[in-house]
Amino acid sequence: MSGLLDQPITFDQLLSWDVRKHYDPEKIQRILNKRQLTDATVALALDVHAAIGACGSFWVIMREELLPAWLIHRMSVDLGRTVLDYAREHNAYIDFRTPQLLDKKELWIESALSLGDYRLAVRRAEEARMLVGELNDALASGAADVICHIGREDARSAFRTAFELAKKIVQTPEFEHRIIDDVRRRIAAVDNERLAAV
């Protein structure tokens, strides 16, 4: 049984996902050829983030064709917690409704919260974002914006948009590497759980 990190990604899949809009297919082909591979994997897409950028790695793997939606949502929550920790470390104001959305999203992922109650939490976080936007604190406003994007019901856009926004507010060299490592660990943990259950 192969795990999610070993999930194959064919070059034809990349082309069908319209890779040309974002990345040079020849560059991707050179990466594969250099490693003597015909297909990529989720692990490889994470490994080559230095060549294609973390956004590129996430553009490739954050798809329900490769990873279950609940897992992508879970990684969005992890990303949100990292951003809120950074904002708190830098003394940014965090409205109580903002982290509550992450808590509610975890419950929603586990089917322990109705969609209606989840959407109510999203609306409250959006109200908090508008309030925080009036404070003239770019970090507080940016963090609230990231969390509201994480609130999206579409797993892929929730993670990818939130990550792109987070990169703009957490401008440290370690941030991208940390998120890549967090994503890899989260996927590996699921793989390990599945292996243990066999």
N, C-alpha and C positions, 0 to 999 in steps of 0.2 A: 504494500500500500504506500503510494507516494503522498507526501504531504503538500500543503499549500505552497510552501517555499519552492517545491520542485515542480509546481504547476507549469506546464510548457506554454510558451507564447511564441507562436509561429510568425515568421516574417509576413506571411499573407494576412494574419490577423491584424498586425500593425498597419498594413496597408488598408485593410477594410475599416479600421478605426480612423482612417484619414490622417495617418502620421505626418504626411507631407505638409499639413497646415501648421505643424508645430516644430518638426525636426527633419533634418536631412536624412532620408532613408539610406543614402550611401554611407553616411557616418555610422549609422546603426549596423549596416551590413559589415563595415570594417571592424567594428567591435566584435561582432559574432565571428568573423573570419579569424581575427587575431587570437581568439580563444578556441578556435577550431570547432565551432558550433554551427549547426544549421538553425536551431531554434534557441530562443532565450528562455529563461525561467523567471519566476517572481524574484527569487534570490539574486539572479544576475541583474535584473532591473534595479534592485536596491544597491548592488555592488558597484554599478557604473554611474552612480549619481554624480561623481566628480566630473565625468565626461559629458553627461547630458543634463546635469543639475537635478536637485532634489525634486523640483516641480516636474521635470521630465520623468523621473522615476515614478512619481505618484500619478502622472498622467497615464502611464502605462498600466500600473497595477491596480489602481483604485477603480475596479470594474467588477460588476457582479458576475461576469464571465470567468473571473479568476478567483475572486474572494467573496464569501457570503456577505450580504448587506449588513447583517448584524455585527460582523467583525469590523467592517469599515466604519460603521457608526461608533463602535466601541473605541476605535483608534481616534475618531474625531473627539470623543470625550477626553481621551488621554491628552490630545493636543490642546484642548481647551483648558485643562487643568494646568498644563505647563505654562500656557500664556498667562493665566490668572496668577500663578506663582510668581512669574516674572514681574507682572504689574504690581503685585503686593510688595515684592522686594524693592521696588522703586517708588514705593509710597503713593501709588495711584489709587484713586477712590474706586472702590468696587461696590456697586449697589447690590444689596442682598439678593435681588431677583436674578442677577447674572449667574452666580454659581448655582442657584437653585435650578436653573434650566439644565445644567449638566446632570444634577441629581435626578431630575425628572426624565431626562433622556435615558439614563441608565435603567430606570424603572420601565420605561417604554420599550427599550431593547429587550428586556426580560419578560415582556408582555404582562408586567405587573401594574401598568398604568394604561388607562384607555386613551385612544387617539384624541378624544375631545379634551381630556385633562392635559394631555401633552401640548395640544395646540394652545390651550389657555396659558400654560407656562411659557410658551414661545411668545405669545402676545405680551405677557408681563415683562419678559426680558427685552422685548422691543421697546416697551414704554420706558424701561430703565435706560436703554441705549439713548433714547431721545433726551431724557433728563441729563444723563452724563455728558451728552454732546454739548449742552449749554454751559458746562463748567470750564470750558477752554483748557482742558487737560487732554493733550493728544494721546497719551498712553492709556488713560482711563477710557476715553472714547474708542480708541482702537481695540482695546481688549473687549469692550462690550460689543463692538461690531463683529469681532471674530466669533464670540460666543453665539450671537444671533445667527450667523451663517452656519454654525455647527447645528443649530436648531432645525435646519432644513430636513425634510423627510426623505429626500433623495440622497442616499449615502454618498455617492460619488461626488456630487457637487458640494455637499456639506463639507467633506474633508478637503477637497482640492481648493475650493475658494477660501475656506478658513485658513489653510496653510499659506496661500499666497498673501493674504492680508497679514497673517502673523509674522511672516518674514519681514514685512515693512515696519513693524513696530518692535520686533525683537531683533535688532540689528547686531547680533554677535556672531562671530565666525563659528561658534560651536553649535548654534541653534539647529541648523540644517542637519548636522551630523547626529545631534541628539534625537531629533525626530525620526530620522532614518533608523537609528538603533532601536528606538522605542517601537517603531512599526515592525522591525524584524523580530524583536523579542515577543511582541504580542502574537505575531503569526506563528512563531516557533512554539509558543506555549500551547496554542490550539493544536498544532501538529503533535506535540508531546502528549497532550490529553487524548487525542484520537489513537495514538500508538498504544498508550497504556490501556485503553479500553478494548483493544483487540486481543 
